[in-house]
Amino acid sequence: MKKLTLLLTLLLPFFWLSAQETPQAASQNPAIIPTHRQHLQWWKVRLEQKEALANRQYDTVLLGDSITHNWDVFAPDLQNHYFGDALNLGFSGDRTQDVLWRIARIDWNVVAPKRIQLMIGTNNTGHDLNAKPEDTFEGIRAIVNYLAEHCPQARITVLHIFPRGANKDDPKRIINQKINQLIPTLENGSTIVCRDLSSLYLQADGHTLRRELMPDLLHPNKEGCRLWGEAIAPEFMGTPAATAAPQAQP
C-alpha cells in the first residue's frame, strides 16, 4: 500500500502538467496547422487533377481560395490572356491551413515558377467570426515563408483580401481589413511584394461594394476578373503594358 501511495505521489505532478498543457495545445493557432478537406469529394478530385498537372514547369502559379479558383470556372480565357500558361491552385472554401497542407505536397523543384500570386484568408474569417486577424495573418505569413524557401527563384505577389459585404460595416470586411493592414509587412523589397486591388470593387465613396462586379458580395464575376487581370498583369507578368481583353459580361 505504501508503494502504491508513493507511486501516485510521484505521478501526480505528471498528470497535473498534462492537464495544464492540454488547453494550451487546444489554443494553438489553427491558421498555421496544415489540414485538408479530402472528405469533400469535389475537393479531392480537384486536388488529384491539380497535382497531376504539377508534373512540369510553369512560369506562373495562382494560389488561393474560390476567388482564385473561379478563373478556372468562368474565366479560363481571361486567365490565359493575362497570366498565360498558369497553374491555378485556387480551391473554393480553403483557408490558410488548407493551403499550407496543399503546397507541402507539390514538388516545387519541378514546377519551378518564376512568379506566384497569392490571395487567401477570407475563409478564415468567413468560417469563424471569432478568428483573430493576427492569427490569419500568421497563416498567410507561413504560406509566404514556405514558398520563399521552396521557390527562391520566384517573385511572390501577395494580394490584399478583396472587400466583401455590402459596405464598410460588414463584420467580415472589418476583420479582413485588419488582416490587410498587416499584409504589407511581408514585403522584402525584392522577391515579395504586396498589392491592394480593393479600389477596383468599390464605388466612388470608397466603401460600397460594386454589385455589378461582385453580385454575391464576395466573388468577382467575369468582368471583375477582367479588371483584376488588367490591373495586376503588367507588373506581375513583367510586361511593359497589358493588352486589354474584351469587356466581359457578368
Sequence and secondary structure as in RCSB ss.txt:
>XXXX:A:sequence
MKKLTLLLTLLLPFFWLSAQETPQAASQNPAIIPTHRQHLQWWKVRLEQKEALANRQYDTVLLGDSITHNWDVFA
PDLQNHYFGDALNLGFSGDRTQDVLWRIARIDWNVVAPKRIQLMIGTNNTGHDLNAKPEDTFEGIRAIVNYLAEH
CPQARITVLHIFPRGANKDDPKRIINQKINQLIPTLENGSTIVCRDLSSLYLQADGHTLRRELMPDLLHPNKEGC
RLWGEAIAPEFMGTPAATAAPQAQP
>XXXX:A:secstr
 HHHHHHHHHHHHHHHHHHHHHHHHHTS GGGS    TTSHHHHHHHHHHHHHTTS  SEEEEESHHHHHHHHH 
HHHHHHHH SEEEEE TT  HHHHHHHHTTS HHHH  SEEEEE  HHHHHH TT  HHHHHHHHHHHHHHHHHH
 TT EEEEE     SSSTT HHHHHHHHHHHHGGGG  SSSEEEE  GGGGB TTSSSB TTT TTSSS  HHHH
HHHHHHHHHHHTT SS         
